[in-house]
Amino acid sequence: MSEEVRALAKNSQISPQKARLMADAIRGLTVQRALAVLALSPKKSARLFEKVLKSAIANAEQNHGLDVDNLVVSAARVDEGMTLKRYRPKGMGRMRKRFHRHSHLHVSVVERG
């Protein structure tokens, strides 16, 4: 089996729960099919994963000399990044915590066959 080529984006401004929907959608697809799925999706995480996937494809082609037509998304995962804690005033003099969650997006591609 050929080597796995990775790309990652750290601290993307999207919650991990929302980003995992797109990671599940592209995992195991060929790169052409995965790019088509991401291009047709209206979600913000699709734009972010599209950039990471294109970076992984470029890494495979430039650094490892792999054929782009035979690449498959072997792994797509989302890890939790930093969380910014913010506060909003609420009724009766109280405060409410709001969490601005961030994600680390990982994409790995491998050459099929």
DOMI-130652 format. One line per field, with one value per atom (N, C-alpha, C): residue in three letters; chain; atom name; x, y, z. Coordinates in pm, 1 decimal, always signed. Layout:
N
rest = c(ALA/...) .
kette = c(A/...) .
atom = c(CA/...) .
x = c(X/...) .
y = c(Y/...) .
z = c(Z/...) .
This chain:
113
rest = c(MET/MET/MET/SER/SER/SER/GLU/GLU/GLU/GLU/GLU/GLU/VAL/VAL/VAL/ARG/ARG/ARG/ALA/ALA/ALA/LEU/LEU/LEU/ALA/ALA/ALA/LYS/LYS/LYS/ASN/ASN/ASN/SER/SER/SER/GLN/GLN/GLN/ILE/ILE/ILE/SER/SER/SER/PRO/PRO/PRO/GLN/GLN/GLN/LYS/LYS/LYS/ALA/ALA/ALA/ARG/ARG/ARG/LEU/LEU/LEU/MET/MET/MET/ALA/ALA/ALA/ASP/ASP/ASP/ALA/ALA/ALA/ILE/ILE/ILE/ARG/ARG/ARG/GLY/GLY/GLY/LEU/LEU/LEU/THR/THR/THR/VAL/VAL/VAL/GLN/GLN/GLN/ARG/ARG/ARG/ALA/ALA/ALA/LEU/LEU/LEU/ALA/ALA/ALA/VAL/VAL/VAL/LEU/LEU/LEU/ALA/ALA/ALA/LEU/LEU/LEU/SER/SER/SER/PRO/PRO/PRO/LYS/LYS/LYS/LYS/LYS/LYS/SER/SER/SER/ALA/ALA/ALA/ARG/ARG/ARG/LEU/LEU/LEU/PHE/PHE/PHE/GLU/GLU/GLU/LYS/LYS/LYS/VAL/VAL/VAL/LEU/LEU/LEU/LYS/LYS/LYS/SER/SER/SER/ALA/ALA/ALA/ILE/ILE/ILE/ALA/ALA/ALA/ASN/ASN/ASN/ALA/ALA/ALA/GLU/GLU/GLU/GLN/GLN/GLN/ASN/ASN/ASN/HIS/HIS/HIS/GLY/GLY/GLY/LEU/LEU/LEU/ASP/ASP/ASP/VAL/VAL/VAL/ASP/ASP/ASP/ASN/ASN/ASN/LEU/LEU/LEU/VAL/VAL/VAL/VAL/VAL/VAL/SER/SER/SER/ALA/ALA/ALA/ALA/ALA/ALA/ARG/ARG/ARG/VAL/VAL/VAL/ASP/ASP/ASP/GLU/GLU/GLU/GLY/GLY/GLY/MET/MET/MET/THR/THR/THR/LEU/LEU/LEU/LYS/LYS/LYS/ARG/ARG/ARG/TYR/TYR/TYR/ARG/ARG/ARG/PRO/PRO/PRO/LYS/LYS/LYS/GLY/GLY/GLY/MET/MET/MET/GLY/GLY/GLY/ARG/ARG/ARG/MET/MET/MET/ARG/ARG/ARG/LYS/LYS/LYS/ARG/ARG/ARG/PHE/PHE/PHE/HIS/HIS/HIS/ARG/ARG/ARG/HIS/HIS/HIS/SER/SER/SER/HIS/HIS/HIS/LEU/LEU/LEU/HIS/HIS/HIS/VAL/VAL/VAL/SER/SER/SER/VAL/VAL/VAL/VAL/VAL/VAL/GLU/GLU/GLU/ARG/ARG/ARG/GLY/GLY/GLY) .
kette = c(A/A/A/A/A/A/A/A/A/A/A/A/A/A/A/A/A/A/A/A/A/A/A/A/A/A/A/A/A/A/A/A/A/A/A/A/A/A/A/A/A/A/A/A/A/A/A/A/A/A/A/A/A/A/A/A/A/A/A/A/A/A/A/A/A/A/A/A/A/A/A/A/A/A/A/A/A/A/A/A/A/A/A/A/A/A/A/A/A/A/A/A/A/A/A/A/A/A/A/A/A/A/A/A/A/A/A/A/A/A/A/A/A/A/A/A/A/A/A/A/A/A/A/A/A/A/A/A/A/A/A/A/A/A/A/A/A/A/A/A/A/A/A/A/A/A/A/A/A/A/A/A/A/A/A/A/A/A/A/A/A/A/A/A/A/A/A/A/A/A/A/A/A/A/A/A/A/A/A/A/A/A/A/A/A/A/A/A/A/A/A/A/A/A/A/A/A/A/A/A/A/A/A/A/A/A/A/A/A/A/A/A/A/A/A/A/A/A/A/A/A/A/A/A/A/A/A/A/A/A/A/A/A/A/A/A/A/A/A/A/A/A/A/A/A/A/A/A/A/A/A/A/A/A/A/A/A/A/A/A/A/A/A/A/A/A/A/A/A/A/A/A/A/A/A/A/A/A/A/A/A/A/A/A/A/A/A/A/A/A/A/A/A/A/A/A/A/A/A/A/A/A/A/A/A/A/A/A/A/A/A/A/A/A/A/A/A/A/A/A/A/A/A/A/A/A/A/A/A/A/A/A/A/A/A/A/A/A/A) .
atom = c(N/CA/C/N/CA/C/N/CA/C/N/CA/C/N/CA/C/N/CA/C/N/CA/C/N/CA/C/N/CA/C/N/CA/C/N/CA/C/N/CA/C/N/CA/C/N/CA/C/N/CA/C/N/CA/C/N/CA/C/N/CA/C/N/CA/C/N/CA/C/N/CA/C/N/CA/C/N/CA/C/N/CA/C/N/CA/C/N/CA/C/N/CA/C/N/CA/C/N/CA/C/N/CA/C/N/CA/C/N/CA/C/N/CA/C/N/CA/C/N/CA/C/N/CA/C/N/CA/C/N/CA/C/N/CA/C/N/CA/C/N/CA/C/N/CA/C/N/CA/C/N/CA/C/N/CA/C/N/CA/C/N/CA/C/N/CA/C/N/CA/C/N/CA/C/N/CA/C/N/CA/C/N/CA/C/N/CA/C/N/CA/C/N/CA/C/N/CA/C/N/CA/C/N/CA/C/N/CA/C/N/CA/C/N/CA/C/N/CA/C/N/CA/C/N/CA/C/N/CA/C/N/CA/C/N/CA/C/N/CA/C/N/CA/C/N/CA/C/N/CA/C/N/CA/C/N/CA/C/N/CA/C/N/CA/C/N/CA/C/N/CA/C/N/CA/C/N/CA/C/N/CA/C/N/CA/C/N/CA/C/N/CA/C/N/CA/C/N/CA/C/N/CA/C/N/CA/C/N/CA/C/N/CA/C/N/CA/C/N/CA/C/N/CA/C/N/CA/C/N/CA/C/N/CA/C/N/CA/C/N/CA/C/N/CA/C/N/CA/C/N/CA/C/N/CA/C/N/CA/C/N/CA/C/N/CA/C/N/CA/C/N/CA/C/N/CA/C/N/CA/C/N/CA/C/N/CA/C/N/CA/C/N/CA/C) .
x = c(+84.8/+0.0/+88.6/+45.4/+125.7/+110.0/+190.9/+191.7/+72.6/+40.0/-71.7/-20.9/-88.0/-50.3/-156.9/-113.1/-207.4/-200.6/-310.5/-316.0/-407.8/-382.1/-467.7/-480.6/-595.2/-622.1/-652.2/-576.3/-594.3/-679.0/-757.8/-838.9/-931.8/-1000.1/-1103.8/-1223.8/-1286.5/-1394.3/-1527.2/-1536.7/-1660.7/-1658.8/-1774.4/-1778.0/-1751.4/-1687.2/-1657.2/-1782.1/-1890.6/-2013.3/-2064.9/-2057.2/-2102.0/-2004.6/-1875.2/-1774.8/-1772.8/-1808.6/-1805.7/-1907.6/-2011.5/-2109.4/-2043.6/-1957.3/-1888.8/-1777.3/-1711.2/-1605.5/-1664.0/-1781.9/-1847.2/-1892.0/-1926.2/-1976.6/-1866.8/-1741.8/-1636.3/-1544.5/-1551.4/-1461.0/-1483.7/-1376.0/-1384.2/-1413.2/-1440.1/-1469.4/-1341.1/-1349.7/-1237.9/-1231.0/-1115.3/-1100.8/-1189.8/-1211.2/-1299.0/-1442.4/-1487.3/-1623.5/-1636.9/-1533.5/-1537.2/-1542.6/-1466.2/-1470.3/-1607.0/-1671.2/-1805.0/-1907.2/-1896.8/-1988.4/-1970.6/-1846.1/-1819.2/-1863.8/-1849.4/-1888.0/-2039.5/-2115.1/-2261.1/-2324.4/-2246.8/-2302.2/-2307.5/-2418.0/-2427.2/-2362.8/-2306.7/-2255.7/-2120.4/-2094.1/-1966.9/-1852.1/-1876.6/-1770.9/-1728.4/-1815.7/-1779.3/-1670.9/-1681.9/-1578.4/-1444.9/-1448.6/-1325.3/-1260.6/-1341.8/-1286.8/-1238.0/-1299.9/-1256.4/-1113.1/-1083.7/-948.7/-846.3/-883.3/-790.4/-769.0/-876.3/-864.4/-778.3/-796.1/-712.6/-566.4/-541.5/-404.8/-343.9/-423.1/-374.8/-345.8/-429.6/-407.4/-278.8/-257.2/-134.6/-11.8/-22.6/+89.2/+122.0/+19.7/+41.3/+108.1/+64.9/+118.8/+260.3/+281.9/+410.3/+518.7/+483.9/+586.4/+609.4/+507.0/+519.8/+503.7/+471.2/+461.3/+349.3/+238.9/+127.3/+34.5/-35.2/-130.3/-260.5/-303.7/-422.4/-548.4/-553.2/-674.1/-698.5/-596.2/-610.4/-617.7/-635.6/-636.7/-775.2/-774.0/-896.4/-880.0/-988.4/-986.7/-989.5/-875.5/-867.7/-916.6/-897.2/-941.0/-977.1/-1084.6/-1125.0/-1177.8/-1110.8/-1155.4/-1148.0/-1220.8/-1228.8/-1195.2/-1098.3/-1063.6/-1103.8/-1125.1/-1165.0/-1044.1/-1062.1/-957.4/-981.0/-935.4/-951.9/-1098.1/-1135.9/-1270.8/-1259.7/-1318.2/-1321.6/-1444.7/-1427.4/-1539.2/-1581.4/-1706.1/-1761.4/-1884.6/-1925.0/-2039.1/-2137.9/-2267.5/-2375.5/-2461.0/-2504.4/-2593.8/-2731.4/-2787.3/-2921.1/-3006.3/-3124.1/-3216.7/-3174.6/-3223.7/-3203.7/-3056.2/-2974.6/-2835.6/-2743.0/-2786.6/-2704.0/-2627.5/-2533.2/-2454.6/-2470.1/-2462.8/-2472.0/-2343.0/-2282.1/-2161.4/-2198.4/-2114.7/-2127.4/-1992.0/-1990.5/-1866.5/-1851.0/-1738.5/-1705.8/-1605.1/-1655.5/-1572.5/-1498.6/-1380.0/-1297.1/-1261.6/-1216.0/-1189.3/-1055.7/-995.6/-881.1/-932.7/-915.9/-965.4/-849.1/-861.3/-757.6/-813.2/-736.0/-773.0/-650.8/-669.5/-561.9/-607.3/-516.5/-545.7/-440.6/-481.8/-392.0/-418.6/-314.5/-330.0/-392.1/-495.3/-566.4/-487.4/-487.2/-424.4/-280.6) .
y = c(-118.7/+0.0/+124.0/+224.9/+345.9/+429.4/+531.5/+611.3/+706.9/+744.0/+832.6/+976.4/+1065.0/+1205.7/+1284.9/+1374.8/+1445.6/+1596.1/+1660.5/+1806.6/+1840.9/+1953.6/+1991.2/+2142.0/+2184.2/+2325.9/+2339.1/+2422.9/+2438.0/+2559.9/+2546.8/+2655.0/+2719.4/+2635.7/+2686.0/+2728.4/+2838.1/+2894.1/+2826.2/+2701.2/+2625.0/+2521.8/+2492.0/+2395.6/+2255.1/+2169.9/+2034.0/+1954.9/+1975.9/+1901.5/+1931.2/+2056.6/+2092.9/+2044.4/+2049.3/+2009.8/+1858.9/+1780.8/+1634.5/+1583.4/+1659.8/+1619.5/+1607.2/+1701.9/+1696.6/+1592.6/+1573.6/+1472.3/+1333.6/+1307.2/+1178.2/+1163.7/+1274.9/+1270.2/+1237.6/+1278.8/+1259.0/+1141.7/+1087.0/+978.1/+856.2/+805.8/+686.3/+713.3/+836.9/+869.4/+897.1/+888.1/+932.8/+1085.6/+1142.5/+1286.8/+1366.3/+1316.1/+1387.2/+1388.2/+1275.0/+1265.0/+1349.4/+1347.2/+1425.6/+1575.6/+1621.2/+1762.2/+1800.5/+1708.5/+1735.2/+1745.8/+1657.4/+1661.1/+1791.7/+1832.4/+1955.4/+2079.1/+2076.6/+2192.5/+2212.6/+2104.5/+2114.3/+2136.1/+2125.6/+2141.4/+2289.2/+2334.4/+2474.9/+2506.1/+2407.3/+2426.1/+2496.5/+2569.5/+2639.4/+2538.9/+2425.9/+2326.7/+2267.5/+2269.4/+2219.6/+2306.3/+2438.9/+2528.9/+2503.6/+2483.5/+2462.4/+2329.1/+2222.4/+2091.4/+2090.8/+2170.6/+2177.5/+2230.9/+2333.6/+2389.6/+2288.8/+2215.8/+2118.3/+2001.7/+1956.5/+1845.4/+1885.3/+2005.9/+2051.3/+2060.6/+2098.1/+2102.6/+1962.8/+1865.7/+1726.8/+1671.5/+1706.2/+1662.3/+1722.9/+1851.9/+1917.9/+1857.9/+1826.4/+1762.1/+1627.1/+1550.3/+1417.7/+1428.7/+1526.5/+1541.3/+1598.7/+1706.0/+1775.6/+1704.1/+1664.0/+1611.5/+1461.7/+1387.4/+1241.6/+1183.3/+1265.2/+1218.7/+1119.8/+1129.5/+1036.9/+1084.3/+989.0/+1020.9/+1070.3/+1189.3/+1252.1/+1173.5/+1109.6/+1037.2/+911.9/+861.6/+739.0/+764.5/+889.5/+920.4/+898.7/+850.1/+825.2/+892.3/+951.0/+1010.2/+895.6/+867.0/+753.5/+790.9/+916.7/+959.6/+1107.0/+1139.8/+1279.9/+1289.2/+1367.9/+1376.3/+1519.7/+1543.3/+1676.4/+1664.7/+1742.8/+1749.3/+1885.7/+1890.2/+2015.2/+2106.8/+2231.8/+2331.5/+2415.6/+2539.3/+2626.4/+2669.9/+2706.6/+2756.4/+2893.4/+2993.4/+3127.4/+3139.6/+3187.2/+3201.0/+3347.4/+3370.4/+3504.3/+3508.7/+3628.2/+3643.0/+3742.9/+3716.2/+3804.6/+3838.7/+3962.8/+3995.1/+3931.8/+3880.8/+3821.7/+3893.4/+3843.6/+3910.8/+3905.4/+3999.7/+4005.9/+4015.2/+4084.6/+4109.0/+3990.0/+3885.8/+3765.7/+3769.8/+3677.6/+3665.8/+3524.2/+3511.1/+3380.9/+3356.1/+3237.9/+3202.6/+3164.5/+3207.9/+3165.0/+3112.6/+2999.4/+2936.3/+2949.3/+3003.8/+3011.5/+2899.8/+2790.8/+2671.4/+2674.9/+2615.0/+2605.5/+2459.1/+2429.0/+2290.8/+2278.6/+2160.3/+2121.7/+2020.7/+2050.3/+1964.2/+1884.8/+1752.0/+1663.1/+1587.1/+1582.7/+1503.1/+1425.0/+1294.5/+1208.2/+1144.1/+1142.7/+1075.4/+968.2/+862.9/+751.8/+709.3/+660.5/+617.3/+478.6/+467.0/+338.4/+247.0/+117.3/+18.2/+20.5) .
z = c(+0.0/+0.0/+0.0/-74.5/-82.5/+43.7/+51.5/+172.6/+180.6/+302.1/+328.9/+332.2/+261.0/+254.6/+328.6/+418.3/+504.3/+482.8/+522.4/+529.2/+644.8/+711.3/+822.0/+831.4/+881.6/+907.3/+1055.3/+1123.0/+1267.2/+1298.4/+1405.4/+1460.3/+1357.9/+1281.6/+1191.5/+1274.3/+1235.9/+1316.4/+1286.9/+1329.7/+1319.3/+1430.5/+1485.1/+1594.8/+1540.3/+1618.2/+1571.2/+1534.0/+1604.6/+1576.9/+1435.5/+1394.5/+1260.8/+1153.8/+1183.4/+1085.0/+1062.4/+1162.3/+1148.4/+1046.8/+1019.4/+918.4/+781.1/+747.0/+618.1/+618.3/+731.2/+738.1/+710.9/+766.3/+743.3/+598.1/+533.8/+396.6/+295.3/+319.8/+219.4/+249.2/+366.5/+403.8/+314.2/+252.0/+168.4/+22.1/-17.4/-156.4/-234.3/-366.7/-448.9/-437.6/-469.3/-448.9/-543.9/-667.5/-759.6/-706.7/-655.3/-601.3/-474.5/-389.5/-265.7/-296.2/-395.2/-433.2/-489.2/-562.2/-614.9/-501.9/-403.5/-288.2/-211.6/-190.7/-117.0/-194.7/-326.6/-407.2/-406.9/-396.1/-400.4/-263.1/-158.0/-24.1/+14.4/+77.2/+117.3/+252.1/+318.3/+453.8/+455.2/+562.2/+578.9/+589.2/+655.8/+672.0/+538.2/+438.1/+305.6/+244.0/+259.1/+205.5/+274.9/+407.2/+482.3/+444.3/+433.4/+395.8/+251.5/+165.1/+26.4/+18.3/+96.5/+98.0/+151.0/+256.5/+314.5/+219.1/+153.6/+58.7/-60.5/-112.2/-223.0/-181.9/-57.3/-6.7/+1.2/+46.3/+54.1/-85.7/-182.0/-320.2/-374.2/-348.6/-394.7/-327.0/-197.7/-127.3/-190.0/-222.9/-281.9/-418.3/-495.7/-630.3/-629.0/-553.8/-556.1/-474.6/-352.9/-262.0/-276.6/-320.3/-324.0/-463.2/-562.3/-700.7/-724.9/-652.3/-668.8/-781.1/-841.6/-948.5/-887.7/-925.7/-867.0/-899.3/-1015.4/-1056.4/-973.7/-904.3/-824.8/-675.1/-634.1/-490.8/-430.6/-306.4/-229.8/-93.8/-42.6/+91.3/+192.0/+252.7/+345.1/+484.4/+524.1/+657.8/+652.2/+721.1/+739.1/+880.7/+961.9/+1101.1/+1150.6/+1259.2/+1318.1/+1465.5/+1509.7/+1651.1/+1705.3/+1834.5/+1897.8/+1912.4/+1873.9/+1887.6/+2011.9/+2007.2/+2122.7/+2136.3/+2255.7/+2282.7/+2345.9/+2281.8/+2337.7/+2425.9/+2546.6/+2639.5/+2643.2/+2612.6/+2609.8/+2699.3/+2740.2/+2830.4/+2772.3/+2793.5/+2751.4/+2872.7/+2885.7/+2997.1/+2977.6/+3084.9/+3082.7/+3187.5/+3207.6/+3297.6/+3443.1/+3520.9/+3665.9/+3704.3/+3623.2/+3656.5/+3640.5/+3574.6/+3557.8/+3425.6/+3413.3/+3290.7/+3237.1/+3105.2/+3040.7/+2963.7/+2982.9/+2908.2/+2765.6/+2672.1/+2533.0/+2490.1/+2423.7/+2381.2/+2229.9/+2186.7/+2045.4/+2017.9/+1966.7/+1948.1/+1814.7/+1813.9/+1694.8/+1671.6/+1548.3/+1509.8/+1437.9/+1449.1/+1368.3/+1265.1/+1137.4/+1030.5/+971.9/+970.3/+917.7/+797.0/+687.8/+570.6/+527.5/+503.1/+453.1/+323.2/+226.6/+99.3/+76.3/+6.4/-23.8/-167.0/-233.9/-373.2/-377.9/-458.7/-471.0/-563.2/-529.3/-615.1/-606.4) .
